[in-house]
Structure formats: structure tokens, C-alpha cells
Amino acid sequence: MIHEILTVGPLHCNCSILGDETSLEAIVVDPGDDIPRILSVLDKHNLTVKQIVITHAHIDHIAGAQRLKRVTGAPILYNQNDLPLVEMMDVQAGWLGITPPEVPPPDDTLDEGKSIAIVGLTGSILHTPGHTQGSVCLYLPDQSLLLAGDTLFAGSIGRTDLPGGNTRQLLNSIHNRLLTLPDDVSVIPGHGSRTSIGAERESNPFLKTK
């Protein structure tokens, strides 16, 4: 598997490019900004984007999705429970002092258990509400890889003080959906450094009590 992680935008969102070396098909996860850089990496590997996956509809994760769709034609997928956040994209842009991006409704919703697949690569959606109501993670069991969005971080958890956030719900999502995964699963959070399920189970101070 090809896996490149780009830190994009003013909030340093981790954008993942997942590709298959044989089929040269790709999935782009959380293209929040810096679309020319993303396209450059795709070109470097001769990859064709088949799906654009958004872990949640905060501006730093979704702002570049429509621009990437215009170039690649790939559908934009995110959970429909985050549509209220899309409807307040101008407010989100105001938080950062930037021009509101164009963010359309999803081409398809990302519900629990939905398969995300290209030729040679298959994952499934884990619905993990709490950071936002539509927050999801992408789990690729064959690669022991979890793209966690802003649900789980190295030594921390997603913030819950923004619209749609709920601390109890977030902790339940992590305990019931993520900590049930094997310890050796590598976790790529929405920001910051990678970690593992085992490391967070062992030492994350936010997960000691529900």
C-alpha cells in the first residue's frame, strides 16, 4: 500500500493519501487545504482518486474537498449527521478569519460499517460521534491502520466544546468502537503524531475512566 501523510492548512490537519501499487487507485482522506500539494503526490505515484473521505465536517478537514473533486471527479463522502456543521461553514471560516469554502452535501453518507474500497484496498467506517455528531474513523484491518480523524490523538482525545461535541459520547465511542481493536493497530489522528491502540489503551490519561 502507498500511504502518504500531508500536513495541510493553518491547523496542520493530517491528510492521508492511500493508494494501491498495482491498480493505482487511491482514496484521499481529509483534504482540508493545499490541494496542489495533494495533487503533486498523486501525480508522483500516478494515482487516480476514486473516493474523497471526510472524517468530520470541520473546516480544516473538509475545506479542500470540493476543489479536489473538481480536478479528480471523485465523490465526496462524509456522515450526514455533520450537515449542520456544513450549513455553518461561514461561521467556521470566521473562527479562522478565512473566506468560506464551497462545501456541498455528501455524494454518499458514511454510516457505521460502510465499506470503503478501491481495487486492492478495503476498509470500513466506524461511526464515532462525540467530537462531532458525524465523526467517523476509517479502519483498514489488513494494514492494521486506523485513520482516526479528531476522535483519538496521541495522549489525548478530540475536543468537545464546539457545536455538536459531547464528551460522554466521545469517550463511549472510543471505548466501544476503537479500544476494541487490536493493540498493534497504528493510529493516524487528525492532527499530530501517530500512535497505536495499545499505547493509548495503556497510557492515555483521558481514557482511564469513562
Accessible surface in RSA format (square Angstrom, percent):
REM  Atomic radii and reference values for relative SASA: ProtOr
REM  Chains: A
REM  Algorithm: Lee & Richards
REM  Probe-radius: 1.40
REM  Slices: 20
REM RES _ NUM      All-atoms   Total-Side   Main-Chain    Non-polar    All polar
REM                ABS   REL    ABS   REL    ABS   REL    ABS   REL    ABS   REL
RES MET A   1    76.87  39.8  23.72  15.7  53.14 126.5  25.60  21.8  51.26  67.9
RES ILE A   2    23.87  13.6  19.72  14.7   4.15  10.0  23.87  17.2   0.00   0.0
RES HIS A   3    46.93  25.6  17.03  11.8  29.89  76.5  10.51  10.8  36.42  42.4
RES GLU A   4    41.71  23.9  37.95  28.7   3.75   8.9  14.05  27.2  27.66  22.6
RES ILE A   5    63.57  36.2  34.89  26.0  28.68  69.1  34.89  25.1  28.68  77.8
RES LEU A   6    18.46  10.3  17.45  12.5   1.00   2.5  18.46  13.0   0.00   0.0
RES THR A   7    64.42  45.8  52.63  53.4  11.79  28.1  28.92  38.9  35.50  53.7
RES VAL A   8     0.84   0.5   0.05   0.0   0.78   1.9   0.25   0.2   0.58   1.6
RES GLY A   9    18.00  22.2   0.00   N/A  18.00  22.2   9.27  25.4   8.73  19.6
RES PRO A  10    83.12  60.6  56.24  51.3  26.88  97.7  68.51  56.6  14.62  90.8
RES LEU A  11    79.91  44.5  69.65  49.8  10.26  25.8  72.31  50.8   7.60  20.5
RES HIS A  12   116.53  63.7 115.79  80.5   0.74   1.9  81.16  83.6  35.37  41.2
RES CYS A  13     0.04   0.0   0.04   0.0   0.00   0.0   0.04   0.1   0.00   0.0
RES ASN A  14    15.75  10.9   9.20   8.9   6.55  15.8   0.27   0.7  15.48  15.0
RES CYS A  15     0.00   0.0   0.00   0.0   0.00   0.0   0.00   0.0   0.00   0.0
RES SER A  16     3.01   2.5   2.81   3.7   0.20   0.5   1.43   3.1   1.57   2.2
RES ILE A  17     0.00   0.0   0.00   0.0   0.00   0.0   0.00   0.0   0.00   0.0
RES LEU A  18     0.00   0.0   0.00   0.0   0.00   0.0   0.00   0.0   0.00   0.0
RES GLY A  19     0.00   0.0   0.00   N/A   0.00   0.0   0.00   0.0   0.00   0.0
RES ASP A  20    18.83  13.2  17.86  17.8   0.97   2.3   0.97   2.3  17.86  17.8
RES GLU A  21    96.98  55.7  79.47  60.1  17.51  41.7  47.10  91.1  49.88  40.7
RES THR A  22   128.48  91.4 102.82 104.2  25.66  61.2  74.38  99.9  54.10  81.8
RES SER A  23    35.33  29.9   7.07   9.4  28.26  65.1  16.19  34.5  19.14  26.8
RES LEU A  24    65.26  36.3  64.57  46.2   0.70   1.8  64.57  45.3   0.70   1.9
RES GLU A  25    33.26  19.1  33.26  25.2   0.00   0.0   4.55   8.8  28.70  23.4
RES ALA A  26     0.00   0.0   0.00   0.0   0.00   0.0   0.00   0.0   0.00   0.0
RES ILE A  27     1.45   0.8   1.45   1.1   0.00   0.0   1.45   1.0   0.00   0.0
RES VAL A  28     0.00   0.0   0.00   0.0   0.00   0.0   0.00   0.0   0.00   0.0
RES VAL A  29     3.83   2.5   3.83   3.5   0.00   0.0   3.83   3.3   0.00   0.0
RES ASP A  30     2.64   1.8   2.64   2.6   0.00   0.0   0.05   0.1   2.59   2.6
RES PRO A  31     0.00   0.0   0.00   0.0   0.00   0.0   0.00   0.0   0.00   0.0
RES GLY A  32     2.07   2.6   0.00   N/A   2.07   2.6   0.17   0.5   1.90   4.3
RES ASP A  33    42.49  29.8  42.49  42.3   0.00   0.0   3.87   9.1  38.62  38.5
RES ASP A  34    43.58  30.5  38.25  38.1   5.33  12.6   6.18  14.5  37.40  37.3
RES ILE A  35     7.60   4.3   7.60   5.7   0.00   0.0   7.60   5.5   0.00   0.0
RES PRO A  36    99.89  72.8  91.57  83.5   8.32  30.2  94.19  77.8   5.70  35.4
RES ARG A  37   107.08  45.0 103.27  52.6   3.81   9.1  58.82  80.4  48.26  29.3
RES ILE A  38     0.00   0.0   0.00   0.0   0.00   0.0   0.00   0.0   0.00   0.0
RES LEU A  39    40.51  22.6  40.51  29.0   0.00   0.0  40.51  28.5   0.00   0.0
RES SER A  40    69.20  58.5  61.17  81.6   8.02  18.5  27.95  59.5  41.24  57.8
RES VAL A  41    16.99  11.2  16.15  14.6   0.84   2.0  16.99  14.8   0.00   0.0
RES LEU A  42     4.95   2.8   4.95   3.5   0.00   0.0   4.95   3.5   0.00   0.0
RES ASP A  43   103.44  72.5  90.19  89.8  13.25  31.3  28.95  68.1  74.49  74.3
RES LYS A  44   131.74  64.3  99.00  60.7  32.74  78.0  76.90  69.2  54.84  58.4
RES HIS A  45    47.31  25.9  37.91  26.4   9.40  24.0  31.33  32.3  15.97  18.6
RES ASN A  46   107.47  74.1  91.56  88.5  15.91  38.3  21.34  51.4  86.13  83.3
RES LEU A  47    16.08   9.0   0.00   0.0  16.08  40.4   0.00   0.0  16.08  43.3
RES THR A  48    74.51  53.0  70.60  71.6   3.91   9.3  42.02  56.4  32.50  49.1
RES VAL A  49     7.43   4.9   1.01   0.9   6.41  15.5   1.01   0.9   6.41  17.4
RES LYS A  50    91.34  44.6  83.61  51.3   7.74  18.4  34.36  30.9  56.98  60.7
RES GLN A  51    32.02  17.9  32.02  23.4   0.00   0.0   4.47   9.5  27.55  20.9
RES ILE A  52     0.00   0.0   0.00   0.0   0.00   0.0   0.00   0.0   0.00   0.0
RES VAL A  53     0.56   0.4   0.56   0.5   0.00   0.0   0.56   0.5   0.00   0.0
RES ILE A  54     0.29   0.2   0.00   0.0   0.29   0.7   0.00   0.0   0.29   0.8
RES THR A  55     2.12   1.5   1.80   1.8   0.32   0.8   1.80   2.4   0.32   0.5
RES HIS A  56     1.67   0.9   0.64   0.4   1.03   2.6   1.03   1.1   0.64   0.7
RES ALA A  57     0.00   0.0   0.00   0.0   0.00   0.0   0.00   0.0   0.00   0.0
RES HIS A  58     9.51   5.2   9.51   6.6   0.00   0.0   5.30   5.5   4.21   4.9
RES ILE A  59     6.10   3.5   5.90   4.4   0.20   0.5   5.90   4.3   0.20   0.5
RES ASP A  60    18.88  13.2  10.45  10.4   8.43  19.9   8.90  20.9   9.98  10.0
RES HIS A  61     0.00   0.0   0.00   0.0   0.00   0.0   0.00   0.0   0.00   0.0
RES ILE A  62     0.69   0.4   0.20   0.1   0.49   1.2   0.20   0.1   0.49   1.3
RES ALA A  63    11.33  10.4   9.64  14.9   1.69   3.8   9.64  13.6   1.69   4.5
RES GLY A  64     0.00   0.0   0.00   N/A   0.00   0.0   0.00   0.0   0.00   0.0
RES ALA A  65     1.40   1.3   1.40   2.2   0.00   0.0   1.40   2.0   0.00   0.0
RES GLN A  66    25.13  14.1  24.64  18.0   0.50   1.2   1.94   4.1  23.19  17.6
RES ARG A  67    97.98  41.1  95.79  48.8   2.19   5.2  56.12  76.7  41.86  25.4
RES LEU A  68     0.00   0.0   0.00   0.0   0.00   0.0   0.00   0.0   0.00   0.0
RES LYS A  69    56.51  27.6  54.80  33.6   1.71   4.1  29.86  26.9  26.65  28.4
RES ARG A  70   147.10  61.8 109.80  56.0  37.30  88.8  63.64  87.0  83.46  50.6
RES VAL A  71    95.07  62.6  62.36  56.5  32.70  78.8  67.85  59.0  27.22  73.8
RES THR A  72    41.51  29.5  10.15  10.3  31.35  74.7  17.74  23.8  23.77  35.9
RES GLY A  73    59.56  73.4   0.00   N/A  59.56  73.4  32.66  89.6  26.89  60.2
RES ALA A  74     3.66   3.4   0.00   0.0   3.66   8.3   3.66   5.1   0.00   0.0
RES PRO A  75    49.63  36.2  48.10  43.9   1.53   5.5  49.63  41.0   0.00   0.0
RES ILE A  76     1.63   0.9   1.63   1.2   0.00   0.0   1.63   1.2   0.00   0.0
RES LEU A  77     6.25   3.5   6.25   4.5   0.00   0.0   6.25   4.4   0.00   0.0
RES TYR A  78     0.49   0.2   0.49   0.3   0.00   0.0   0.49   0.4   0.00   0.0
RES ASN A  79     3.57   2.5   2.16   2.1   1.41   3.4   0.00   0.0   3.57   3.4
RES GLN A  80    94.46  52.8  89.22  65.2   5.24  12.5  11.12  23.7  83.33  63.2
RES ASN A  81    72.11  49.7  59.52  57.5  12.58  30.3  10.32  24.8  61.78  59.7
RES ASP A  82     1.61   1.1   1.46   1.5   0.15   0.4   0.53   1.2   1.09   1.1
RES LEU A  83    54.65  30.4  54.65  39.1   0.00   0.0  54.65  38.4   0.00   0.0
RES PRO A  84    83.89  61.1  79.05  72.1   4.84  17.6  79.63  65.7   4.26  26.5
RES LEU A  85     8.28   4.6   8.28   5.9   0.00   0.0   8.28   5.8   0.00   0.0
RES VAL A  86    17.70  11.7  11.25  10.2   6.46  15.6  11.25   9.8   6.46  17.5
RES GLU A  87   141.78  81.4 106.87  80.9  34.91  83.1  47.90  92.6  93.88  76.7
RES MET A  88    41.97  21.7  40.43  26.8   1.54   3.7  25.18  21.4  16.78  22.2
RES MET A  89    11.07   5.7  10.67   7.1   0.41   1.0  10.67   9.1   0.41   0.5
RES ASP A  90    89.18  62.5  77.68  77.3  11.50  27.2  29.52  69.5  59.66  59.5
RES VAL A  91    71.87  47.3  64.71  58.6   7.16  17.3  70.99  61.7   0.88   2.4
RES GLN A  92     0.48   0.3   0.48   0.4   0.00   0.0   0.00   0.0   0.48   0.4
RES ALA A  93     0.55   0.5   0.55   0.8   0.00   0.0   0.55   0.8   0.00   0.0
RES GLY A  94    55.28  68.2   0.00   N/A  55.28  68.2  33.34  91.5  21.95  49.2
RES TRP A  95   115.13  46.2  78.13  37.8  37.00  86.9  68.07  36.3  47.05  76.3
RES LEU A  96    55.94  31.2  27.66  19.8  28.28  71.1  33.62  23.6  22.32  60.1
RES GLY A  97    69.56  85.8   0.00   N/A  69.56  85.8  36.22  99.4  33.34  74.7
RES ILE A  98    74.60  42.5  57.57  42.9  17.03  41.1  65.70  47.3   8.90  24.2
RES THR A  99   117.36  83.5 100.00 101.4  17.35  41.4  66.62  89.5  50.74  76.7
RES PRO A 100    66.46  48.4  50.75  46.3  15.71  57.1  50.75  41.9  15.71  97.6
RES PRO A 101    29.49  21.5  10.52   9.6  18.97  68.9  20.75  17.1   8.74  54.3
RES GLU A 102    98.16  56.4  80.36  60.8  17.81  42.4  49.25  95.3  48.92  39.9
RES VAL A 103    21.20  13.9   2.62   2.4  18.58  44.8   3.27   2.8  17.93  48.6
RES PRO A 104    32.09  23.4  26.38  24.0   5.71  20.8  32.06  26.5   0.04   0.2
RES PRO A 105    93.16  67.9  87.56  79.8   5.60  20.4  87.56  72.3   5.60  34.8
RES PRO A 106    26.69  19.5   8.93   8.1  17.76  64.6   8.93   7.4  17.76 110.4
RES ASP A 107    73.56  51.5  37.14  37.0  36.41  86.1  17.99  42.4  55.56  55.4
RES ASP A 108    62.05  43.5  56.21  55.9   5.85  13.8  18.02  42.4  44.03  43.9
RES THR A 109    27.75  19.7  23.95  24.3   3.80   9.0  23.95  32.2   3.80   5.7
RES LEU A 110     0.00   0.0   0.00   0.0   0.00   0.0   0.00   0.0   0.00   0.0
RES ASP A 111    67.34  47.2  66.57  66.3   0.77   1.8  29.12  68.5  38.22  38.1
RES GLU A 112    87.48  50.2  63.71  48.2  23.77  56.6  52.85 102.2  34.63  28.3
RES GLY A 113    49.81  61.4   0.00   N/A  49.81  61.4  27.03  74.2  22.77  51.0
RES LYS A 114    62.38  30.4  52.02  31.9  10.36  24.7  28.09  25.3  34.29  36.5
RES SER A 115    66.50  56.2  51.94  69.3  14.57  33.6  42.95  91.5  23.56  33.0
RES ILE A 116     0.61   0.3   0.16   0.1   0.45   1.1   0.16   0.1   0.45   1.2
RES ALA A 117    47.33  43.5  30.34  46.8  16.99  38.6  30.37  42.8  16.96  44.9
RES ILE A 118    13.21   7.5   0.35   0.3  12.86  31.0   7.94   5.7   5.27  14.3
RES VAL A 119    96.05  63.2  88.65  80.3   7.40  17.8  95.14  82.7   0.91   2.5
RES GLY A 120    57.74  71.2   0.00   N/A  57.74  71.2  29.06  79.8  28.68  64.2
RES LEU A 121     6.92   3.9   1.84   1.3   5.08  12.8   4.89   3.4   2.03   5.5
RES THR A 122    74.30  52.8  67.25  68.2   7.04  16.8  45.26  60.8  29.03  43.9
RES GLY A 123     3.50   4.3   0.00   N/A   3.50   4.3   2.05   5.6   1.45   3.3
RES SER A 124    35.17  29.7  35.15  46.9   0.02   0.0  23.39  49.8  11.78  16.5
RES ILE A 125     0.10   0.1   0.05   0.0   0.06   0.1   0.05   0.0   0.06   0.2
RES LEU A 126    14.27   7.9  14.27  10.2   0.00   0.0  14.27  10.0   0.00   0.0
RES HIS A 127    42.31  23.1  37.20  25.9   5.11  13.1  17.32  17.9  24.98  29.1
RES THR A 128     0.00   0.0   0.00   0.0   0.00   0.0   0.00   0.0   0.00   0.0
RES PRO A 129    22.40  16.3  22.40  20.4   0.00   0.0  22.40  18.5   0.00   0.0
RES GLY A 130     0.00   0.0   0.00   N/A   0.00   0.0   0.00   0.0   0.00   0.0
RES HIS A 131     4.75   2.6   4.27   3.0   0.48   1.2   4.22   4.3   0.53   0.6
RES THR A 132     0.01   0.0   0.01   0.0   0.00   0.0   0.01   0.0   0.00   0.0
RES GLN A 133    65.69  36.7  63.98  46.8   1.71   4.1  35.17  74.9  30.52  23.1
RES GLY A 134     0.72   0.9   0.00   N/A   0.72   0.9   0.00   0.0   0.72   1.6
RES SER A 135     2.47   2.1   2.47   3.3   0.00   0.0   1.96   4.2   0.51   0.7
RES VAL A 136     1.23   0.8   0.61   0.6   0.62   1.5   0.61   0.5   0.62   1.7
RES CYS A 137     0.00   0.0   0.00   0.0   0.00   0.0   0.00   0.0   0.00   0.0
RES LEU A 138     1.22   0.7   1.14   0.8   0.07   0.2   1.14   0.8   0.07   0.2
RES TYR A 139    29.67  13.9  29.67  16.9   0.00   0.0  18.75  14.1  10.92  13.5
RES LEU A 140     1.13   0.6   1.13   0.8   0.00   0.0   1.13   0.8   0.00   0.0
RES PRO A 141    68.73  50.1  55.42  50.5  13.31  48.4  55.66  46.0  13.07  81.2
RES ASP A 142   128.12  89.7  91.38  91.0  36.74  86.9  23.95  56.4 104.17 103.9
RES GLN A 143    62.43  34.9  36.29  26.5  26.15  62.3  20.33  43.3  42.10  31.9
RES SER A 144    39.03  33.0  37.82  50.5   1.20   2.8  14.42  30.7  24.61  34.5
RES LEU A 145     7.15   4.0   7.15   5.1   0.00   0.0   7.15   5.0   0.00   0.0
RES LEU A 146     0.00   0.0   0.00   0.0   0.00   0.0   0.00   0.0   0.00   0.0
RES LEU A 147     5.14   2.9   5.14   3.7   0.00   0.0   5.14   3.6   0.00   0.0
RES ALA A 148     0.04   0.0   0.00   0.0   0.04   0.1   0.00   0.0   0.04   0.1
RES GLY A 149     3.42   4.2   0.00   N/A   3.42   4.2   1.56   4.3   1.86   4.2
RES ASP A 150    10.90   7.6   9.02   9.0   1.88   4.4   0.29   0.7  10.60  10.6
RES THR A 151     1.11   0.8   0.97   1.0   0.14   0.3   0.00   0.0   1.11   1.7
RES LEU A 152     0.00   0.0   0.00   0.0   0.00   0.0   0.00   0.0   0.00   0.0
RES PHE A 153    33.61  16.8  33.61  20.8   0.00   0.0  33.61  20.4   0.00   0.0
RES ALA A 154    46.33  42.6  23.62  36.4  22.71  51.7  24.43  34.4  21.90  58.0
RES GLY A 155    35.64  43.9   0.00   N/A  35.64  43.9  23.87  65.5  11.77  26.4
RES SER A 156    37.35  31.6  37.35  49.8   0.00   0.0  20.20  43.0  17.15  24.0
RES ILE A 157    23.08  13.1  13.72  10.2   9.36  22.6  13.72   9.9   9.36  25.4
RES GLY A 158     3.21   4.0   0.00   N/A   3.21   4.0   0.10   0.3   3.11   7.0
RES ARG A 159   133.81  56.2 120.79  61.6  13.02  31.0  55.12  75.3  78.69  47.7
RES THR A 160    32.36  23.0  17.43  17.7  14.93  35.6   1.81   2.4  30.55  46.2
RES ASP A 161   106.64  74.7  68.88  68.6  37.76  89.3  50.22 118.2  56.43  56.3
RES LEU A 162    40.74  22.7  34.59  24.7   6.16  15.5  35.81  25.1   4.93  13.3
RES PRO A 163    59.69  43.5  46.89  42.7  12.80  46.5  58.97  48.7   0.72   4.5
RES GLY A 164    36.97  45.6   0.00   N/A  36.97  45.6  22.86  62.7  14.10  31.6
RES GLY A 165    24.83  30.6   0.00   N/A  24.83  30.6   0.02   0.1  24.81  55.6
RES ASN A 166    68.02  46.9  62.69  60.6   5.34  12.9   8.61  20.7  59.42  57.4
RES THR A 167    69.91  49.7  64.58  65.5   5.34  12.7  47.63  64.0  22.28  33.7
RES ARG A 168   134.98  56.7 131.16  66.9   3.82   9.1  58.21  79.6  76.77  46.5
RES GLN A 169    55.14  30.8  51.70  37.8   3.44   8.2  21.95  46.7  33.19  25.2
RES LEU A 170     0.00   0.0   0.00   0.0   0.00   0.0   0.00   0.0   0.00   0.0
RES LEU A 171    17.45   9.7  17.45  12.5   0.00   0.0  17.45  12.3   0.00   0.0
RES ASN A 172    51.61  35.6  51.35  49.6   0.26   0.6  13.20  31.8  38.41  37.1
RES SER A 173     8.63   7.3   4.32   5.8   4.31   9.9   3.80   8.1   4.83   6.8
RES ILE A 174     0.00   0.0   0.00   0.0   0.00   0.0   0.00   0.0   0.00   0.0
RES HIS A 175    37.92  20.7  28.86  20.1   9.06  23.2  16.54  17.1  21.38  24.9
RES ASN A 176    79.81  55.0  68.56  66.3  11.25  27.1  22.47  54.1  57.34  55.4
RES ARG A 177    71.40  30.0  70.64  36.0   0.76   1.8  27.79  38.0  43.61  26.4
RES LEU A 178     0.00   0.0   0.00   0.0   0.00   0.0   0.00   0.0   0.00   0.0
RES LEU A 179    19.66  11.0  13.77   9.9   5.89  14.8  14.21  10.0   5.46  14.7
RES THR A 180    94.44  67.2  58.04  58.8  36.40  86.8  59.35  79.7  35.09  53.1
RES LEU A 181    19.46  10.8  16.90  12.1   2.56   6.4  17.21  12.1   2.25   6.1
RES PRO A 182    74.56  54.3  62.50  57.0  12.07  43.9  74.28  61.3   0.28   1.8
RES ASP A 183    80.62  56.5  72.17  71.8   8.45  20.0  27.34  64.3  53.28  53.1
RES ASP A 184   106.73  74.8  83.36  83.0  23.38  55.3  48.50 114.1  58.23  58.1
RES VAL A 185     0.91   0.6   0.91   0.8   0.00   0.0   0.91   0.8   0.00   0.0
RES SER A 186    25.88  21.9  25.19  33.6   0.69   1.6  24.47  52.1   1.42   2.0
RES VAL A 187     0.00   0.0   0.00   0.0   0.00   0.0   0.00   0.0   0.00   0.0
RES ILE A 188     6.63   3.8   4.81   3.6   1.81   4.4   4.81   3.5   1.81   4.9
RES PRO A 189     2.07   1.5   0.55   0.5   1.52   5.5   0.74   0.6   1.33   8.3
RES GLY A 190     2.14   2.6   0.00   N/A   2.14   2.6   2.14   5.9   0.00   0.0
RES HIS A 191    41.32  22.6  38.09  26.5   3.23   8.3  31.58  32.5   9.74  11.3
RES GLY A 192    55.88  68.9   0.00   N/A  55.88  68.9  40.54 111.3  15.34  34.4
RES SER A 193    79.00  66.8  63.35  84.5  15.65  36.1  51.36 109.4  27.64  38.7
RES ARG A 194   133.29  56.0 113.13  57.7  20.16  48.0  51.67  70.6  81.62  49.5
RES THR A 195    19.66  14.0   5.71   5.8  13.94  33.2  12.69  17.0   6.96  10.5
RES SER A 196    31.43  26.6  30.99  41.4   0.44   1.0  20.12  42.8  11.31  15.9
RES ILE A 197     0.00   0.0   0.00   0.0   0.00   0.0   0.00   0.0   0.00   0.0
RES GLY A 198    15.50  19.1   0.00   N/A  15.50  19.1  11.35  31.2   4.15   9.3
RES ALA A 199    44.78  41.2  34.08  52.6  10.70  24.3  42.51  59.9   2.27   6.0
RES GLU A 200     6.28   3.6   6.20   4.7   0.08   0.2   0.00   0.0   6.28   5.1
RES ARG A 201    96.34  40.4  80.26  40.9  16.08  38.3  53.63  73.3  42.71  25.9
RES GLU A 202   131.86  75.7 121.27  91.7  10.59  25.2  43.91  84.9  87.96  71.8
RES SER A 203    74.46  62.9  56.96  76.0  17.51  40.3  40.24  85.7  34.22  47.9
RES ASN A 204     0.37   0.3   0.00   0.0   0.37   0.9   0.13   0.3   0.25   0.2
RES PRO A 205    87.46  63.7  68.91  62.8  18.55  67.4  70.83  58.5  16.63 103.4
RES PHE A 206   100.55  50.3  89.06  55.2  11.49  29.9  95.64  58.0   4.91  14.1
RES LEU A 207    12.10   6.7   2.19   1.6   9.90  24.9   2.21   1.6   9.89  26.6
RES LYS A 208   122.57  59.8  92.72  56.9  29.85  71.1  76.75  69.1  45.82  48.8
RES THR A 209   107.07  76.2  97.25  98.6   9.82  23.4  72.93  98.0  34.14  51.6
RES LYS A 210   106.83  52.1  79.38  48.7  27.45  65.4  53.56  48.2  53.27  56.7
END  Absolute sums over single chains surface
CHAIN  1 A     8522.9       6535.1       1987.7       4735.0       3787.9
END  Absolute sums over all chains
TOTAL          8522.9       6535.1       1987.7       4735.0       3787.9
